[in-house]
Amino acid sequence: MTVSFDLHDHRHELKQLRDAGTTKLFANRSELACPACGEPFIRLFMSSQQITTFPENDGARFCILQQDEALYMFRH
């Protein structure tokens, strides 16, 4: 099964909070479901970068590496 998400199909349900060019952050204004688990999500982060690092928020820092075969998420 291929899971996909098209931002343009859901623009009216999302509020853009930040646009840094290669990364964007959106808030879910309705109960839009996550395509991975089916549960409503709060924020959507999008990146066209191969490597993304998230600053410490709740005592943890996350880094994501996208490669052809997989997405790797590291928690520090």
C-alpha positions as CSV (number, residue, x, y, z in Angstrom):
1,M,0.0,0.0,0.0
2,T,1.3,3.4,-0.9
3,V,0.5,6.2,1.5
4,S,0.6,9.8,0.1
5,F,-0.4,13.2,1.2
6,D,-1.1,16.1,-1.3
7,L,-0.9,19.5,0.4
8,H,-2.9,21.2,-2.2
9,D,-5.9,18.8,-1.6
10,H,-6.0,19.9,2.1
11,R,-4.9,23.6,1.9
12,H,-8.3,24.8,3.2
13,E,-7.9,22.6,6.3
14,L,-4.4,23.8,7.2
15,K,-3.0,27.1,8.4
16,Q,0.5,27.9,7.3
17,L,2.6,29.0,10.3
18,R,6.1,29.2,8.8
19,D,7.7,29.1,5.4
20,A,11.5,29.0,5.2
21,G,11.7,28.0,1.6
22,T,12.8,24.4,2.0
23,T,10.8,23.8,5.1
24,K,7.1,24.7,6.0
25,L,5.0,24.3,9.1
26,F,1.2,24.1,9.2
27,A,-1.4,23.9,11.9
28,N,-4.4,21.5,11.4
29,R,-7.5,23.7,11.6
30,S,-9.9,20.8,11.3
31,E,-9.7,17.2,12.4
32,L,-7.7,16.2,9.3
33,A,-6.3,12.7,9.8
34,C,-2.7,11.7,9.6
35,P,-2.2,9.5,6.5
36,A,0.1,7.2,8.5
37,C,-2.0,6.3,11.5
38,G,-5.5,7.8,10.8
39,E,-5.5,9.9,14.0
40,P,-6.0,13.7,13.8
41,F,-2.7,15.6,14.0
42,I,-1.8,19.0,15.4
43,R,1.1,20.2,13.2
44,L,2.4,19.3,9.8
45,F,6.1,19.9,9.1
46,M,7.2,19.6,5.4
47,S,10.8,19.6,4.2
48,S,12.4,19.2,0.8
49,Q,15.8,18.9,2.5
50,Q,17.6,15.6,2.7
51,I,18.6,16.2,6.3
52,T,16.5,18.1,8.9
53,T,17.3,18.8,12.5
54,F,14.6,19.9,15.0
55,P,15.8,21.9,18.0
56,E,15.2,20.6,21.5
57,N,11.6,21.1,22.5
58,D,10.6,18.7,25.3
59,G,14.1,17.7,26.4
60,A,14.6,15.8,23.2
61,R,16.1,16.7,19.8
62,F,15.1,14.9,16.6
63,C,17.0,14.6,13.3
64,I,15.6,13.1,10.1
65,L,17.5,11.7,7.2
66,Q,15.6,10.9,4.0
67,Q,17.2,8.4,1.6
68,D,15.8,6.6,-1.4
69,E,14.9,3.5,0.4
70,A,13.8,4.9,3.9
71,L,13.2,7.7,6.2
72,Y,15.4,7.6,9.3
73,M,14.4,9.5,12.5
74,F,16.9,9.9,15.3
75,R,16.0,11.0,18.8
76,H,18.8,12.6,20.9
